[in-house]
Amino acid sequence: MVKIMLFLVMAVLTAIALAQAQFPVSLLSVLNLAATVVFSLAGGLIMRASFVKISPDAVIAIFAAGFLTANGGGTMRDFALGQAPFWLFDIGYLLISALTTVLILVIRNFSTPGVVGVIAMADDFSTGVFVATGVIKVASWLPLDSQFFMLAAALSGFVTGLGGGILRDCLLLRRRPVAFTAPCLLNVSVCSGLLAVLTTYHLLPAFGLDTIETETCMLAGLIVYGNRVTAGITLLRSISDGKLRHL
């Protein structure tokens, strides 16, 4: 039932995005906000699982893991583009990590199978949104007719979607990044390359999608999420002993 409800919500968001010409409010900021919340929550939960008791050190670590997971990829992307990190201009990103930290400390039943499954699927969709955000960022920085656009856009999407998790795993958890394992790596690689091609050759407008930013986000999310749906039972393979594994 939970998976069905989540799929219906995503279907509604997709329908709204495709009807963007008749819908006055852009969904781009909403999608990015939701993805930031999901990534921050997932990163904090992974760090929380490594502590037996809650202490001041644990609280700081949970906050750092959530913030790094949600914003690390975009930060690396901005540095590569020679820009200041986006979160320096909006305190909301810090507040999101602070609020998800409080949520993790207050609510203790995040490890139930249903909740873990929902977070896993939301994480997949959010990865797609971040990949699209990285592609869009390059599209506003580099001319579409540049010979390096597709490569830059694909790399930007890859870093934005997976960079935060890679930094979290390497710097805080000191483990092999989960992003370098299938199917997550394959999902994001295919998604980044496809979106770069679509954006370069203006295929999205050719299909009647006038607001390229929102539709690109929805397309990326559906690519990653759709791959999980076709995998069937692997939607819940991230559950092992009540702990998140793949996020």
N, C-alpha and C positions, 0 to 999 in steps of 0.2 A: 504493500500500500504506500509506503514512504517513497519508494522508487517511482511509482506511478504518479504520485503527487508532484514530485520534483520534475519529472518529465513534462507534466502538464504546465507547470510554471515556466519552464524553458520554452515550451511551444508557444505560450502566450507572449513571452518576451520577443520571440522570433517574429511572430505575426505583427506585433507593434512596430518592431524595427523595420520590417519590410513595407509597412504602411507609413513610413516616416514623413512622407510628403503631406499626409493628412494629419499627422500628429505633431503638435506644435513644440513639444518639449523633447530635446535631444536626450537619448538614453546613454550617451557615451560616458558622461560623468557618473551616472548611476551604476553602470556596469563596472567601471574602474573602482568605485567606492566599494561595491559588493565584493569584488575580487580581492581588494586590499584587506577587507575584514576576514575573508575566508583564509587567505594566506597567513595573516597574522595569528589567527586562531589555530591553524594547523601547526605552524612553527612553534607556538607556545606550548601546545599540547605535547608535541614530541619532546621538548625540553623538560616539561613537567614529569614525563614518564621516567626520566633519568634521576629523579630525586625521590628518596624515600620519605623525607619529612620536608615540610615547608619552612624555609628560613629566609632571612634577608638576602642571602646569596642566591637562593632559588628564585625569589621574586625578580631580582635583577636579571638572572639568566633567562627566565621565561619571557620577560619584556624584550630583552635583546634578541632572542631567537625569533619572536614574533615580528619585531620590527625589521630584522635583517631578511627574513623570509619574504616579507611583503614588499620591501623597498630596495633590497640589495641589487636585484637585477636592473631596475630602472636607474639606480645610482651609477652602476658600471656603464650602462648605456649612455647616460648624460656625460660622464667623464670622457668616454670615447668620442663623443660628439663635441667636446670642448665647451660644455655647458655646466652651470652650477646644478647640483642635484635638485630635483623638483620639490622635494619635501622641505627644503629650506624656505620656500615661499608659502607654505601652508602648514600651519601647526596641526591641522586635522590628522595628518598621518601619524604624528606622535600620539595624539589623543586616541586614535583607533587602537594602537598597540597597548596603550595604558588601559583602555577599557576592556580589551580582550584578555589582558593579564588578570584584571579583577574578576572577569567572568570565569576564567579557568580556576582561580583560587576559591571562588564561591560555589560553583557547581561541580559536583564530584562524579556525576554519572555520564561523563563524556565517553567512557570506555565501553558502553553498551553497544552490541552489534549494530542496532539500528542507527544510532547516532554516528558511529564510525563510518557506516556505509554512506550516509548522507554527506558527511564531511569529505569523504573520498571522491564522491561524484561532483560535489561542488568545487573541489580542488581541481578536478579535470577541466571543468567548464571555465574556471577562473584562469587556469593556465592559458587556455585559448584566448581569453580576453587580453591578457598581458602580452601574448605573442602579437596579437593584432595591434596593440598599442605601440609596441616597438616598431612594427612596420610603418604605422602611420607617422610616428615621430620622424623616421628617416624621410618619409615622403614630404614632410614640411621643411626638411633641411637640405635635401639633395634633389636636383632636378630629375624628373621622371625619365627624361631621355638620356641621362648619364649612363655610360657603359658600366659603371660600377653600382648602379642603383640596386639591381636584384641581389647582388652579393651583400651589399651593405644592409639592405632591408631584411634579408633572411637572417643574417648574423644578429641584427638588432632585435628581431623577434625572438630568436633563440635565447639571447642573453637576458632579455626582459622577462621571458617566461620562466627560465630555469635558473638564472643567475642568483637569485635570492636563496633558493634551496641549496645551491652549490656552496655559497659562502657560509651558510648555516652549518652544513655538514663538515666542511673543512676547518672552519675557524672555531666553532663552538662545540660540536660533537666529536670532532677529530675522527671521522670515519669516511669511508669511500662514499662520494656523493651518490645518492640514490638516483639522481637525474641521469647518470651514465649507464643505467640499466634499462632494458626494454620492459614494457612498451613505452614508458614515458619519453625516452630519448627519441624513439621513432615517431611518436605522436607529434612532438614539438618540431622536429626536423622537417617532417612532411608539411606540417602546418605553416612553418615559416617560409619554406620555399614556394609553396602554392600561393600564399598571400602575396609574396613579392612578385610572382608572375602575374597574378590577377591585377595588382595595382599598376604594374609597369605597362601592361597592354590595355588598361582601361576596360577590362572585361566586366567589372562590376556595374559601371554605368550602362554598358551595353545590354545588361539584363534588366534594366529599368531601376537599378538601385542608385538613387540620386545622392543620398547622404552616405558617402563612402565610409566615413569613420564608424558610424554605428553598425552598418551592415557588415563591415570587415570584422568588427568585434564579434558579432553574432555568428558569422561564418566560421571564424577560428574556434569559437567555443563549441560549435556543433561538430566540427571536424574531430576535435579531441574527444568530446563527449560521445559522439557517434561511434568512434572506434571502441569505446568501452562497452557500449550497448551491444555491438556485434560480438564482443568477446563473451557476452552472457554471464556466466557464473563468476568470471574474474572480477566483476564489480565488487565483490566482497572478499577477494583474496588478500586485501590489505589488513584483514582482521586476523590477528594471531595473539592468543592469550590476552585479548582485550586491549592491545596496543596498536597504534598506527605504525605501518611499516613503510609504505611507499611515498608518503607525502613529502 
